[in-house]
Amino acid sequence: MVDLSVPSAARMYDWLLGGNSNFDVDQAACEMLLQVAPTSREIARNNRWFLQRVVRDIAKKHGIRQFIDFGSGLPTQRNVHQIAQEIDSEARVVYIDNDPVVLALGQSLLNENDKTAILSVDMTDTEAIFAHKEVARLIDFSQPVAALFVSVLHCLPDSAGPKQLVQRVVDKLAPGSCVVVCQLVSDDPQVREDVTELMRVQTHGNWGRVREKKDVEEIFESLDKEEPGLVDVTDWRPDSELQQRQRSIEWTEYGGLGKVPPRD
């Protein structure tokens, strides 16, 4: 049952991207967000383009053919499986989200693609995810896997242990696996406080906080960072140095790609 009186971060993100899988309550919340952080549309677009670039890079450069997208959000154009399967039609993707609208639309989209699945599981429930029958069907953990945490960890409060969540996943992946993490950060304490409070109130507590760059850097401590390291995702391997880039001002999506090193 969808509570249409409460905005969701996934549907707000959809609206910022120009999608139509959202409701009036989500649009109203986004309008308030734009008052606090006027470049929120730009940050949403930058993040989506980063996701597309990093999935293509993982499939082409690293040759990985299996992906787990944690907190995947609403399906839109150029989803993970579409990009990966353009490179190899045998690529397999598991999406994880517990938003009922995401699940309904995702299942409809993926019904005719037997190499993808969407799971109704809390992304912090690592054991349930790795034990799920669809994960067992699609993912071979003896081989490298790409784990994606793209623009989602800021939805988790500190009590949910976002850093620990990523580490639990890393511990289950084969060496050579790729881990992608980015989240909303700001150098301005007032922006961090204002956006965090607005989202906390609007989503009835279903939110974490806008963090600092150092919080993201700590997540990568056990990973070998790929060039260009941790950056504003707009600057992560852009398709062209000549391409005009949309800049967010108040806050940014900060992160990158790390590889699971060989075990000792």
DOKOL-537015 format. One record per residue (C-alpha): residue in three letters; z, x, y; residue number from 1. Coordinates in Angstrom, 2 decimals. Layout:
<pt><res>Ala</res><up>Z</up><east>X</east><north>Y</north><n>NUM</n></pt>
...
//
This chain:
<pt><res>Met</res><up>0.00</up><east>0.00</east><north>0.00</north><n>1</n></pt>
<pt><res>Val</res><up>-1.09</up><east>1.46</east><north>3.34</north><n>2</n></pt>
<pt><res>Asp</res><up>1.34</up><east>0.95</east><north>6.24</north><n>3</n></pt>
<pt><res>Leu</res><up>-1.05</up><east>0.32</east><north>9.12</north><n>4</n></pt>
<pt><res>Ser</res><up>1.79</up><east>0.53</east><north>11.64</north><n>5</n></pt>
<pt><res>Val</res><up>2.30</up><east>4.26</east><north>11.08</north><n>6</n></pt>
<pt><res>Pro</res><up>-0.30</up><east>6.92</east><north>11.93</north><n>7</n></pt>
<pt><res>Ser</res><up>-1.11</up><east>9.59</east><north>9.37</north><n>8</n></pt>
<pt><res>Ala</res><up>-2.03</up><east>13.19</east><north>10.12</north><n>9</n></pt>
<pt><res>Ala</res><up>-5.06</up><east>12.90</east><north>7.79</north><n>10</n></pt>
<pt><res>Arg</res><up>-6.45</up><east>9.85</east><north>9.57</north><n>11</n></pt>
<pt><res>Met</res><up>-5.73</up><east>11.34</east><north>13.00</north><n>12</n></pt>
<pt><res>Tyr</res><up>-7.67</up><east>14.44</east><north>11.97</north><n>13</n></pt>
<pt><res>Asp</res><up>-10.53</up><east>12.19</east><north>10.84</north><n>14</n></pt>
<pt><res>Trp</res><up>-10.62</up><east>10.50</east><north>14.25</north><n>15</n></pt>
<pt><res>Leu</res><up>-10.60</up><east>13.85</east><north>16.08</north><n>16</n></pt>
<pt><res>Leu</res><up>-13.62</up><east>14.86</east><north>13.99</north><n>17</n></pt>
<pt><res>Gly</res><up>-15.45</up><east>11.67</east><north>14.96</north><n>18</n></pt>
<pt><res>Gly</res><up>-14.93</up><east>9.94</east><north>11.63</north><n>19</n></pt>
<pt><res>Asn</res><up>-14.39</up><east>6.23</east><north>11.02</north><n>20</n></pt>
<pt><res>Ser</res><up>-11.79</up><east>6.32</east><north>8.22</north><n>21</n></pt>
<pt><res>Asn</res><up>-8.91</up><east>5.64</east><north>10.58</north><n>22</n></pt>
<pt><res>Phe</res><up>-7.15</up><east>2.74</east><north>12.27</north><n>23</n></pt>
<pt><res>Asp</res><up>-6.17</up><east>1.71</east><north>15.80</north><n>24</n></pt>
<pt><res>Val</res><up>-2.71</up><east>3.17</east><north>15.31</north><n>25</n></pt>
<pt><res>Asp</res><up>-4.21</up><east>6.57</east><north>14.46</north><n>26</n></pt>
<pt><res>Gln</res><up>-6.48</up><east>6.49</east><north>17.50</north><n>27</n></pt>
<pt><res>Ala</res><up>-3.57</up><east>5.58</east><north>19.78</north><n>28</n></pt>
<pt><res>Ala</res><up>-1.55</up><east>8.49</east><north>18.40</north><n>29</n></pt>
<pt><res>Cys</res><up>-4.50</up><east>10.84</east><north>18.98</north><n>30</n></pt>
<pt><res>Glu</res><up>-4.80</up><east>9.68</east><north>22.58</north><n>31</n></pt>
<pt><res>Met</res><up>-1.15</up><east>10.61</east><north>23.10</north><n>32</n></pt>
<pt><res>Leu</res><up>-1.74</up><east>13.95</east><north>21.40</north><n>33</n></pt>
<pt><res>Leu</res><up>-4.67</up><east>14.67</east><north>23.72</north><n>34</n></pt>
<pt><res>Gln</res><up>-2.35</up><east>14.18</east><north>26.68</north><n>35</n></pt>
<pt><res>Val</res><up>-0.09</up><east>16.95</east><north>25.36</north><n>36</n></pt>
<pt><res>Ala</res><up>-2.81</up><east>19.19</east><north>23.88</north><n>37</n></pt>
<pt><res>Pro</res><up>-6.18</up><east>18.32</east><north>25.46</north><n>38</n></pt>
<pt><res>Thr</res><up>-8.20</up><east>20.67</east><north>23.23</north><n>39</n></pt>
<pt><res>Ser</res><up>-7.11</up><east>19.00</east><north>19.99</north><n>40</n></pt>
<pt><res>Arg</res><up>-10.67</up><east>17.86</east><north>19.25</north><n>41</n></pt>
<pt><res>Glu</res><up>-11.88</up><east>21.43</east><north>19.53</north><n>42</n></pt>
<pt><res>Ile</res><up>-9.19</up><east>22.69</east><north>17.20</north><n>43</n></pt>
<pt><res>Ala</res><up>-10.11</up><east>20.07</east><north>14.59</north><n>44</n></pt>
<pt><res>Arg</res><up>-13.78</up><east>21.03</east><north>14.71</north><n>45</n></pt>
<pt><res>Asn</res><up>-12.99</up><east>24.76</east><north>14.62</north><n>46</n></pt>
<pt><res>Asn</res><up>-10.86</up><east>24.21</east><north>11.55</north><n>47</n></pt>
<pt><res>Arg</res><up>-13.55</up><east>22.20</east><north>9.75</north><n>48</n></pt>
<pt><res>Trp</res><up>-16.18</up><east>24.85</east><north>10.43</north><n>49</n></pt>
<pt><res>Phe</res><up>-13.78</up><east>27.53</east><north>9.18</north><n>50</n></pt>
<pt><res>Leu</res><up>-13.26</up><east>25.61</east><north>5.94</north><n>51</n></pt>
<pt><res>Gln</res><up>-17.00</up><east>25.45</east><north>5.39</north><n>52</n></pt>
<pt><res>Arg</res><up>-17.50</up><east>29.16</east><north>6.11</north><n>53</n></pt>
<pt><res>Val</res><up>-14.62</up><east>30.34</east><north>3.96</north><n>54</n></pt>
<pt><res>Val</res><up>-15.64</up><east>28.23</east><north>0.95</north><n>55</n></pt>
<pt><res>Arg</res><up>-19.19</up><east>29.54</east><north>1.20</north><n>56</n></pt>
<pt><res>Asp</res><up>-17.89</up><east>33.10</east><north>1.48</north><n>57</n></pt>
<pt><res>Ile</res><up>-15.61</up><east>32.71</east><north>-1.56</north><n>58</n></pt>
<pt><res>Ala</res><up>-18.42</up><east>31.31</east><north>-3.67</north><n>59</n></pt>
<pt><res>Lys</res><up>-21.05</up><east>33.84</east><north>-2.54</north><n>60</n></pt>
<pt><res>Lys</res><up>-19.16</up><east>37.08</east><north>-1.97</north><n>61</n></pt>
<pt><res>His</res><up>-16.35</up><east>36.70</east><north>-4.49</north><n>62</n></pt>
<pt><res>Gly</res><up>-18.24</up><east>34.69</east><north>-7.09</north><n>63</n></pt>
<pt><res>Ile</res><up>-15.42</up><east>32.19</east><north>-7.58</north><n>64</n></pt>
<pt><res>Arg</res><up>-16.46</up><east>28.87</east><north>-9.07</north><n>65</n></pt>
<pt><res>Gln</res><up>-13.17</up><east>26.93</east><north>-9.15</north><n>66</n></pt>
<pt><res>Phe</res><up>-11.23</up><east>25.61</east><north>-6.18</north><n>67</n></pt>
<pt><res>Ile</res><up>-7.96</up><east>23.74</east><north>-5.61</north><n>68</n></pt>
<pt><res>Asp</res><up>-7.70</up><east>22.12</east><north>-2.19</north><n>69</n></pt>
<pt><res>Phe</res><up>-4.05</up><east>21.41</east><north>-1.36</north><n>70</n></pt>
<pt><res>Gly</res><up>-3.57</up><east>18.55</east><north>1.11</north><n>71</n></pt>
<pt><res>Ser</res><up>-7.30</up><east>18.01</east><north>1.28</north><n>72</n></pt>
<pt><res>Gly</res><up>-7.33</up><east>15.12</east><north>3.76</north><n>73</n></pt>
<pt><res>Leu</res><up>-10.03</up><east>12.51</east><north>4.15</north><n>74</n></pt>
<pt><res>Pro</res><up>-13.51</up><east>13.26</east><north>2.79</north><n>75</n></pt>
<pt><res>Thr</res><up>-16.07</up><east>13.87</east><north>5.47</north><n>76</n></pt>
<pt><res>Gln</res><up>-19.43</up><east>15.62</east><north>5.66</north><n>77</n></pt>
<pt><res>Arg</res><up>-19.72</up><east>19.05</east><north>4.02</north><n>78</n></pt>
<pt><res>Asn</res><up>-16.69</up><east>18.84</east><north>1.73</north><n>79</n></pt>
<pt><res>Val</res><up>-15.52</up><east>21.73</east><north>-0.45</north><n>80</n></pt>
<pt><res>His</res><up>-17.37</up><east>20.62</east><north>-3.58</north><n>81</n></pt>
<pt><res>Gln</res><up>-20.61</up><east>20.05</east><north>-1.67</north><n>82</n></pt>
<pt><res>Ile</res><up>-20.60</up><east>23.57</east><north>-0.23</north><n>83</n></pt>
<pt><res>Ala</res><up>-19.54</up><east>25.26</east><north>-3.48</north><n>84</n></pt>
<pt><res>Gln</res><up>-22.02</up><east>23.28</east><north>-5.59</north><n>85</n></pt>
<pt><res>Glu</res><up>-24.88</up><east>24.18</east><north>-3.27</north><n>86</n></pt>
<pt><res>Ile</res><up>-24.28</up><east>27.76</east><north>-4.38</north><n>87</n></pt>
<pt><res>Asp</res><up>-23.60</up><east>26.91</east><north>-8.03</north><n>88</n></pt>
<pt><res>Ser</res><up>-23.92</up><east>23.37</east><north>-9.36</north><n>89</n></pt>
<pt><res>Glu</res><up>-21.27</up><east>24.21</east><north>-11.99</north><n>90</n></pt>
<pt><res>Ala</res><up>-18.55</up><east>24.86</east><north>-9.38</north><n>91</n></pt>
<pt><res>Arg</res><up>-15.41</up><east>22.81</east><north>-9.99</north><n>92</n></pt>
<pt><res>Val</res><up>-13.05</up><east>21.41</east><north>-7.36</north><n>93</n></pt>
<pt><res>Val</res><up>-9.68</up><east>19.67</east><north>-7.52</north><n>94</n></pt>
<pt><res>Tyr</res><up>-8.51</up><east>17.89</east><north>-4.39</north><n>95</n></pt>
<pt><res>Ile</res><up>-4.80</up><east>17.11</east><north>-3.93</north><n>96</n></pt>
<pt><res>Asp</res><up>-3.43</up><east>14.53</east><north>-1.50</north><n>97</n></pt>
<pt><res>Asn</res><up>-0.90</up><east>11.71</east><north>-1.59</north><n>98</n></pt>
<pt><res>Asp</res><up>-2.29</up><east>9.61</east><north>1.28</north><n>99</n></pt>
<pt><res>Pro</res><up>-3.52</up><east>6.29</east><north>-0.25</north><n>100</n></pt>
<pt><res>Val</res><up>-6.52</up><east>6.09</east><north>2.10</north><n>101</n></pt>
<pt><res>Val</res><up>-7.55</up><east>9.64</east><north>1.17</north><n>102</n></pt>
<pt><res>Leu</res><up>-7.26</up><east>8.75</east><north>-2.52</north><n>103</n></pt>
<pt><res>Ala</res><up>-9.28</up><east>5.56</east><north>-2.25</north><n>104</n></pt>
<pt><res>Leu</res><up>-12.13</up><east>7.15</east><north>-0.32</north><n>105</n></pt>
<pt><res>Gly</res><up>-12.01</up><east>10.34</east><north>-2.35</north><n>106</n></pt>
<pt><res>Gln</res><up>-12.22</up><east>8.55</east><north>-5.67</north><n>107</n></pt>
<pt><res>Ser</res><up>-15.19</up><east>6.55</east><north>-4.42</north><n>108</n></pt>
<pt><res>Leu</res><up>-16.95</up><east>9.72</east><north>-3.27</north><n>109</n></pt>
<pt><res>Leu</res><up>-16.26</up><east>11.66</east><north>-6.45</north><n>110</n></pt>
<pt><res>Asn</res><up>-16.89</up><east>8.94</east><north>-9.05</north><n>111</n></pt>
<pt><res>Glu</res><up>-20.32</up><east>10.31</east><north>-9.92</north><n>112</n></pt>
<pt><res>Asn</res><up>-19.35</up><east>14.00</east><north>-9.91</north><n>113</n></pt>
<pt><res>Asp</res><up>-17.65</up><east>15.02</east><north>-13.15</north><n>114</n></pt>
<pt><res>Lys</res><up>-16.91</up><east>18.51</east><north>-11.86</north><n>115</n></pt>
<pt><res>Thr</res><up>-14.48</up><east>17.24</east><north>-9.22</north><n>116</n></pt>
<pt><res>Ala</res><up>-11.21</up><east>15.32</east><north>-9.24</north><n>117</n></pt>
<pt><res>Ile</res><up>-8.73</up><east>14.05</east><north>-6.69</north><n>118</n></pt>
<pt><res>Leu</res><up>-5.05</up><east>13.91</east><north>-7.66</north><n>119</n></pt>
<pt><res>Ser</res><up>-2.36</up><east>11.64</east><north>-6.25</north><n>120</n></pt>
<pt><res>Val</res><up>0.34</up><east>14.31</east><north>-6.27</north><n>121</n></pt>
<pt><res>Asp</res><up>2.61</up><east>15.73</east><north>-3.58</north><n>122</n></pt>
<pt><res>Met</res><up>1.14</up><east>19.15</east><north>-2.87</north><n>123</n></pt>
<pt><res>Thr</res><up>4.61</up><east>20.71</east><north>-3.03</north><n>124</n></pt>
<pt><res>Asp</res><up>5.04</up><east>19.61</east><north>-6.68</north><n>125</n></pt>
<pt><res>Thr</res><up>3.51</up><east>22.75</east><north>-8.13</north><n>126</n></pt>
<pt><res>Glu</res><up>4.57</up><east>22.10</east><north>-11.72</north><n>127</n></pt>
<pt><res>Ala</res><up>3.06</up><east>18.60</east><north>-11.77</north><n>128</n></pt>
<pt><res>Ile</res><up>-0.19</up><east>19.89</east><north>-10.31</north><n>129</n></pt>
<pt><res>Phe</res><up>-0.63</up><east>22.75</east><north>-12.75</north><n>130</n></pt>
<pt><res>Ala</res><up>0.30</up><east>20.52</east><north>-15.70</north><n>131</n></pt>
<pt><res>His</res><up>-2.07</up><east>17.70</east><north>-14.73</north><n>132</n></pt>
<pt><res>Lys</res><up>-4.76</up><east>16.83</east><north>-17.28</north><n>133</n></pt>
<pt><res>Glu</res><up>-7.53</up><east>16.92</east><north>-14.68</north><n>134</n></pt>
<pt><res>Val</res><up>-6.50</up><east>20.39</east><north>-13.60</north><n>135</n></pt>
<pt><res>Ala</res><up>-6.54</up><east>21.47</east><north>-17.24</north><n>136</n></pt>
<pt><res>Arg</res><up>-10.01</up><east>19.95</east><north>-17.60</north><n>137</n></pt>
<pt><res>Leu</res><up>-11.52</up><east>21.65</east><north>-14.59</north><n>138</n></pt>
<pt><res>Ile</res><up>-9.61</up><east>24.88</east><north>-13.91</north><n>139</n></pt>
<pt><res>Asp</res><up>-9.36</up><east>27.96</east><north>-16.11</north><n>140</n></pt>
<pt><res>Phe</res><up>-6.37</up><east>29.93</east><north>-14.83</north><n>141</n></pt>
<pt><res>Ser</res><up>-7.30</up><east>32.99</east><north>-16.85</north><n>142</n></pt>
<pt><res>Gln</res><up>-10.12</up><east>33.43</east><north>-14.30</north><n>143</n></pt>
<pt><res>Pro</res><up>-9.93</up><east>33.77</east><north>-10.49</north><n>144</n></pt>
<pt><res>Val</res><up>-9.33</up><east>30.56</east><north>-8.58</north><n>145</n></pt>
<pt><res>Ala</res><up>-9.55</up><east>29.75</east><north>-4.86</north><n>146</n></pt>
<pt><res>Ala</res><up>-6.43</up><east>27.98</east><north>-3.55</north><n>147</n></pt>
<pt><res>Leu</res><up>-6.94</up><east>26.37</east><north>-0.15</north><n>148</n></pt>
<pt><res>Phe</res><up>-4.12</up><east>25.50</east><north>2.26</north><n>149</n></pt>
<pt><res>Val</res><up>-6.28</up><east>24.69</east><north>5.26</north><n>150</n></pt>
<pt><res>Ser</res><up>-4.60</up><east>23.09</east><north>8.29</north><n>151</n></pt>
<pt><res>Val</res><up>-1.89</up><east>21.51</east><north>6.16</north><n>152</n></pt>
<pt><res>Leu</res><up>1.29</up><east>23.61</east><north>6.09</north><n>153</n></pt>
<pt><res>His</res><up>2.29</up><east>22.47</east><north>9.58</north><n>154</n></pt>
<pt><res>Cys</res><up>2.67</up><east>19.00</east><north>8.01</north><n>155</n></pt>
<pt><res>Leu</res><up>5.57</up><east>20.34</east><north>5.94</north><n>156</n></pt>
<pt><res>Pro</res><up>9.07</up><east>20.75</east><north>7.36</north><n>157</n></pt>
<pt><res>Asp</res><up>10.85</up><east>24.04</east><north>6.85</north><n>158</n></pt>
<pt><res>Ser</res><up>13.04</up><east>22.32</east><north>4.24</north><n>159</n></pt>
<pt><res>Ala</res><up>9.95</up><east>21.87</east><north>2.04</north><n>160</n></pt>
<pt><res>Gly</res><up>9.44</up><east>25.65</east><north>2.00</north><n>161</n></pt>
<pt><res>Pro</res><up>5.76</up><east>26.12</east><north>2.95</north><n>162</n></pt>
<pt><res>Lys</res><up>5.94</up><east>29.87</east><north>2.36</north><n>163</n></pt>
<pt><res>Gln</res><up>7.61</up><east>29.35</east><north>-1.01</north><n>164</n></pt>
<pt><res>Leu</res><up>4.99</up><east>26.74</east><north>-1.95</north><n>165</n></pt>
<pt><res>Val</res><up>2.16</up><east>29.20</east><north>-1.41</north><n>166</n></pt>
<pt><res>Gln</res><up>4.02</up><east>31.90</east><north>-3.33</north><n>167</n></pt>
<pt><res>Arg</res><up>4.57</up><east>29.58</east><north>-6.32</north><n>168</n></pt>
<pt><res>Val</res><up>0.83</up><east>29.00</east><north>-6.44</north><n>169</n></pt>
<pt><res>Val</res><up>0.02</up><east>32.69</east><north>-6.00</north><n>170</n></pt>
<pt><res>Asp</res><up>2.31</up><east>33.52</east><north>-8.94</north><n>171</n></pt>
<pt><res>Lys</res><up>0.24</up><east>31.26</east><north>-11.21</north><n>172</n></pt>
<pt><res>Leu</res><up>-3.18</up><east>32.66</east><north>-10.22</north><n>173</n></pt>
<pt><res>Ala</res><up>-5.13</up><east>35.44</east><north>-11.89</north><n>174</n></pt>
<pt><res>Pro</res><up>-5.64</up><east>38.72</east><north>-9.99</north><n>175</n></pt>
<pt><res>Gly</res><up>-8.73</up><east>38.51</east><north>-7.83</north><n>176</n></pt>
<pt><res>Ser</res><up>-8.03</up><east>34.90</east><north>-6.91</north><n>177</n></pt>
<pt><res>Cys</res><up>-8.48</up><east>33.93</east><north>-3.25</north><n>178</n></pt>
<pt><res>Val</res><up>-5.84</up><east>32.17</east><north>-1.16</north><n>179</n></pt>
<pt><res>Val</res><up>-6.80</up><east>30.62</east><north>2.17</north><n>180</n></pt>
<pt><res>Val</res><up>-4.10</up><east>29.64</east><north>4.65</north><n>181</n></pt>
<pt><res>Cys</res><up>-4.32</up><east>28.51</east><north>8.24</north><n>182</n></pt>
<pt><res>Gln</res><up>-2.02</up><east>26.34</east><north>10.29</north><n>183</n></pt>
<pt><res>Leu</res><up>-1.38</up><east>25.23</east><north>13.83</north><n>184</n></pt>
<pt><res>Val</res><up>0.41</up><east>27.80</east><north>15.97</north><n>185</n></pt>
<pt><res>Ser</res><up>1.14</up><east>28.31</east><north>19.64</north><n>186</n></pt>
<pt><res>Asp</res><up>2.54</up><east>31.14</east><north>21.72</north><n>187</n></pt>
<pt><res>Asp</res><up>3.96</up><east>28.55</east><north>24.14</north><n>188</n></pt>
<pt><res>Pro</res><up>7.43</up><east>27.27</east><north>23.11</north><n>189</n></pt>
<pt><res>Gln</res><up>6.95</up><east>24.12</east><north>25.18</north><n>190</n></pt>
<pt><res>Val</res><up>3.68</up><east>23.24</east><north>23.42</north><n>191</n></pt>
<pt><res>Arg</res><up>5.34</up><east>23.84</east><north>20.05</north><n>192</n></pt>
<pt><res>Glu</res><up>8.22</up><east>21.57</east><north>20.98</north><n>193</n></pt>
<pt><res>Asp</res><up>6.14</up><east>18.82</east><north>22.60</north><n>194</n></pt>
<pt><res>Val</res><up>3.52</up><east>18.50</east><north>19.85</north><n>195</n></pt>
<pt><res>Thr</res><up>6.10</up><east>18.75</east><north>17.07</north><n>196</n></pt>
<pt><res>Glu</res><up>8.21</up><east>16.00</east><north>18.60</north><n>197</n></pt>
<pt><res>Leu</res><up>5.23</up><east>13.74</east><north>19.28</north><n>198</n></pt>
<pt><res>Met</res><up>3.92</up><east>14.07</east><north>15.73</north><n>199</n></pt>
<pt><res>Arg</res><up>7.37</up><east>13.69</east><north>14.21</north><n>200</n></pt>
<pt><res>Val</res><up>7.93</up><east>10.42</east><north>16.06</north><n>201</n></pt>
<pt><res>Gln</res><up>4.41</up><east>9.05</east><north>15.53</north><n>202</n></pt>
<pt><res>Thr</res><up>4.30</up><east>9.77</east><north>11.79</north><n>203</n></pt>
<pt><res>His</res><up>7.90</up><east>8.61</east><north>11.25</north><n>204</n></pt>
<pt><res>Gly</res><up>8.97</up><east>12.07</east><north>10.19</north><n>205</n></pt>
<pt><res>Asn</res><up>5.99</up><east>12.86</east><north>7.96</north><n>206</n></pt>
<pt><res>Trp</res><up>5.43</up><east>16.13</east><north>9.77</north><n>207</n></pt>
<pt><res>Gly</res><up>6.64</up><east>19.73</east><north>9.91</north><n>208</n></pt>
<pt><res>Arg</res><up>6.21</up><east>21.71</east><north>13.08</north><n>209</n></pt>
<pt><res>Val</res><up>3.82</up><east>23.80</east><north>15.11</north><n>210</n></pt>
<pt><res>Arg</res><up>4.79</up><east>27.35</east><north>14.20</north><n>211</n></pt>
<pt><res>Glu</res><up>4.27</up><east>30.90</east><north>15.43</north><n>212</n></pt>
<pt><res>Lys</res><up>1.81</up><east>33.51</east><north>14.20</north><n>213</n></pt>
<pt><res>Lys</res><up>4.59</up><east>35.46</east><north>12.53</north><n>214</n></pt>
<pt><res>Asp</res><up>5.28</up><east>32.48</east><north>10.26</north><n>215</n></pt>
<pt><res>Val</res><up>1.71</up><east>32.62</east><north>8.95</north><n>216</n></pt>
<pt><res>Glu</res><up>1.82</up><east>36.41</east><north>8.64</north><n>217</n></pt>
<pt><res>Glu</res><up>4.89</up><east>36.15</east><north>6.40</north><n>218</n></pt>
<pt><res>Ile</res><up>2.96</up><east>33.93</east><north>3.97</north><n>219</n></pt>
<pt><res>Phe</res><up>0.42</up><east>36.72</east><north>3.41</north><n>220</n></pt>
<pt><res>Glu</res><up>2.98</up><east>39.41</east><north>2.57</north><n>221</n></pt>
<pt><res>Ser</res><up>2.17</up><east>39.32</east><north>-1.16</north><n>222</n></pt>
<pt><res>Leu</res><up>-1.62</up><east>39.11</east><north>-0.64</north><n>223</n></pt>
<pt><res>Asp</res><up>-4.33</up><east>41.64</east><north>0.20</north><n>224</n></pt>
<pt><res>Lys</res><up>-5.83</up><east>40.35</east><north>3.42</north><n>225</n></pt>
<pt><res>Glu</res><up>-9.62</up><east>40.35</east><north>3.70</north><n>226</n></pt>
<pt><res>Glu</res><up>-11.31</up><east>41.37</east><north>6.95</north><n>227</n></pt>
<pt><res>Pro</res><up>-10.99</up><east>40.37</east><north>9.75</north><n>228</n></pt>
<pt><res>Gly</res><up>-7.36</up><east>39.74</east><north>8.80</north><n>229</n></pt>
<pt><res>Leu</res><up>-5.37</up><east>36.91</east><north>10.35</north><n>230</n></pt>
<pt><res>Val</res><up>-7.07</up><east>35.48</east><north>13.41</north><n>231</n></pt>
<pt><res>Asp</res><up>-7.86</up><east>32.31</east><north>15.32</north><n>232</n></pt>
<pt><res>Val</res><up>-10.12</up><east>30.73</east><north>12.71</north><n>233</n></pt>
<pt><res>Thr</res><up>-12.91</up><east>30.46</east><north>15.29</north><n>234</n></pt>
<pt><res>Asp</res><up>-13.18</up><east>34.24</east><north>14.96</north><n>235</n></pt>
<pt><res>Trp</res><up>-13.14</up><east>34.35</east><north>11.15</north><n>236</n></pt>
<pt><res>Arg</res><up>-16.60</up><east>35.59</east><north>10.16</north><n>237</n></pt>
<pt><res>Pro</res><up>-18.57</up><east>33.39</east><north>12.57</north><n>238</n></pt>
<pt><res>Asp</res><up>-22.09</up><east>32.54</east><north>11.49</north><n>239</n></pt>
<pt><res>Ser</res><up>-23.45</up><east>34.33</east><north>14.55</north><n>240</n></pt>
<pt><res>Glu</res><up>-21.92</up><east>36.50</east><north>17.24</north><n>241</n></pt>
<pt><res>Leu</res><up>-24.32</up><east>34.79</east><north>19.64</north><n>242</n></pt>
<pt><res>Gln</res><up>-23.08</up><east>31.31</east><north>18.77</north><n>243</n></pt>
<pt><res>Gln</res><up>-21.06</up><east>29.64</east><north>21.48</north><n>244</n></pt>
<pt><res>Arg</res><up>-17.58</up><east>28.92</east><north>20.17</north><n>245</n></pt>
<pt><res>Gln</res><up>-15.33</up><east>26.07</east><north>21.18</north><n>246</n></pt>
<pt><res>Arg</res><up>-11.97</up><east>27.43</east><north>22.26</north><n>247</n></pt>
<pt><res>Ser</res><up>-8.67</up><east>25.63</east><north>21.98</north><n>248</n></pt>
<pt><res>Ile</res><up>-6.23</up><east>26.57</east><north>24.70</north><n>249</n></pt>
<pt><res>Glu</res><up>-2.75</up><east>25.20</east><north>24.07</north><n>250</n></pt>
<pt><res>Trp</res><up>-2.66</up><east>26.03</east><north>20.38</north><n>251</n></pt>
<pt><res>Thr</res><up>-4.86</up><east>27.48</east><north>17.66</north><n>252</n></pt>
<pt><res>Glu</res><up>-5.50</up><east>27.35</east><north>13.94</north><n>253</n></pt>
<pt><res>Tyr</res><up>-4.37</up><east>30.79</east><north>12.79</north><n>254</n></pt>
<pt><res>Gly</res><up>-4.91</up><east>32.29</east><north>9.37</north><n>255</n></pt>
<pt><res>Gly</res><up>-7.36</up><east>33.90</east><north>7.01</north><n>256</n></pt>
<pt><res>Leu</res><up>-8.19</up><east>34.82</east><north>3.42</north><n>257</n></pt>
<pt><res>Gly</res><up>-6.03</up><east>36.86</east><north>1.06</north><n>258</n></pt>
<pt><res>Lys</res><up>-6.66</up><east>38.05</east><north>-2.49</north><n>259</n></pt>
<pt><res>Val</res><up>-4.13</up><east>38.10</east><north>-5.31</north><n>260</n></pt>
<pt><res>Pro</res><up>-3.61</up><east>41.81</east><north>-6.14</north><n>261</n></pt>
<pt><res>Pro</res><up>-3.47</up><east>43.26</east><north>-9.66</north><n>262</n></pt>
<pt><res>Arg</res><up>-0.15</up><east>42.71</east><north>-11.42</north><n>263</n></pt>
<pt><res>Asp</res><up>2.10</up><east>45.73</east><north>-11.92</north><n>264</n></pt>
//
